[in-house]
Amino acid sequence: VNAMWRQTLGYSLDAVVGRSFGDFMTPASRADFEATLPRFVREGRLTDKPYQLVASDERVIEVSLSAVGEYDATGTFRRSLAALVDVTGRRQAEEALAKSEELFRLAFENANEGLAMVGLDGRFLRVNAALCRFFGYESEALLGKTINDLAAEGHEAVSPRFISLALA
């Protein structure tokens, strides 16, 4: 058993020798691991498989497991060489990003003011319901248009300058 693995999870050598790798997983990960193991033994390769390990202090550590099987001359599986990457921080960042994106989406969609996301070319990429009501169009009809497409005659040339300034 790798010393870094033991240090990361906080187990002594005596606490891990003779135990299955699955013993250190959450119940859901253990069930997935046990279901995946026969295929791994048969195919000899596992790449970036997500699992959750339980540290000695009961913290759950998100890991990505990659492994290759080692076989004897008769083709019998003998052992594996595995690499674990702690992806706990990355998973937490992904969850925080997803929450932030959801909060932005809710604020954008439910705003009382007309809001739009506009591309560098001035075309609407995303519009909210308030903007649709203001212009009297469905969102599908606004997407891909520019503000110039909606401007009153004679005012079309004003908006490219303001778009450039807003994006600068």
N, C-alpha and C positions, 0 to 999 in steps of 0.2 A: 504494500500500500504506500502510495506516494506521501512523503512527509508534508508537502505543501497542501495536499488535499486534507490531511488530518489537521493541519494548522488552521486552514480556512474554516473547516467545520467544527474545530475544537475538540476532536476526539483523540484519546491516547491510542497507542498501538494496540494495547491489550483490548481496548473496546471495539476494535474493528477486525482484527485477525480472526478468520474463520466465519465471518458473517457475509451474507450476500450484499451486493451493491444496492439491491432493492430495499434492504432493511433501512437505508438512510434516506429514503424517498418519502414524499407525501403519499397517502393512499392512492390518489388518482394517478400520480406518476408511476407508482409501483405497478399498478394494474396495466398501464400503458407499456411499461418496460417489460413486464412478463409476457404481454401479447406480442411485442416486437422481437423479443429474444430469439424465438425459433427462426424467424426470417433472417436475423443477423447471423446466426450460426450457419444457416444455409448459404447466404449470399456473401458473408464475410466483410461487409462494409455497412457503416452507419454514418451519416453525415448531418451535422448540425441539428440533432434531435433535441427539442426542448424538454427539460425535466425540472422538477423542483426537489431540492435536497433539504433535509432538516438538520440543522446544526445542533450541537450538543446543548446549546442554550435555547433551542426550539425556534430560532429564526429560520425562515424559509428563504433559501438561496436559489434564485433562478439560474440554471446552467444550460449550456448548449453542449451536447455530447457528440463527439465524432470518434469512431473506433474502426479498427481493422482486425479481422480474425487471423489467428495463426493456426496452421494445420500441420499435422505430421505427414510423413511420407505416404501413409495410406489414405490421406485426405480427411482424417478425423480431426475435428476441432479440438484444440488444446487450450487456448487462452486468447485473450484479446489485448491489444494495445489501444488504450483510450486516452483522449484528451478532453478535458472539461474546461469550458470557458465560463467564468462568472459573468452573466449578463443581467444581473439584478439591477444595476444602475441604468443600463440601456432600457430595460423593460419599464422601470419607473419613469424615465424620461419620455418613453413612448406613451405611457398612460397619461402623463401630465400634458403632453402635446395634444393627445386626443381630447382631453377635457377642455383644454384651451380652445381647440378648434370648434368643439361643440358649443362652448360659451359664445364664441364669435358668431357662429352660425345662428344661434338663437337670437342674439342681439341684432344681427343684420336683418334676419327675416321678420322679426317682430317690432322693428323700429317704426315709430309713427311718422318719421321723416323718410322721404324718398332717398334711397341709397343705391349706389351702383359701384361695381368694380369695373374699371376701365383699363383696357390694354394700352400699350404705348402708342398704338395707332389711333386711339380715341374711340375704339369700338367697345360697346357694352359686353362684358364677360359674364357679369352676374348682376341681377337687379332684384330689388325686394318688392313686395306687394304694394307698398305705399307709392313707390315710383311708378309702378304700373297704373295705379289708380290716377295719379297726377297726369300722366300722359294719355290715359285711356286705352292702353294696349295690354294684351297678355304678355307675359314674360318672354315667351317664345318669339313673339313679333319684335320685341326690343333687342334681343340678343343678336349681336352682329351689326346692329345699327350704330351710328355715331350720333352724338348730340346734334351735329349739323343736319342729320337726316330729319330731326325733329324741330329744328330752329325755324323761327318765322322768316319769311322771305326777306332778304337784305341783311340778316344777322348771322349768316352761315360762317363768314370769315372770322368772326370774333372768337369763337370757341377754340380753334386750334391753338391760338396764342395762350389762352387761359389754361388749356390742358397742359401745354408745355411748361408753363410756369408752375402749375400744381405738381407736376412730376419732377421738377428740377430740385 
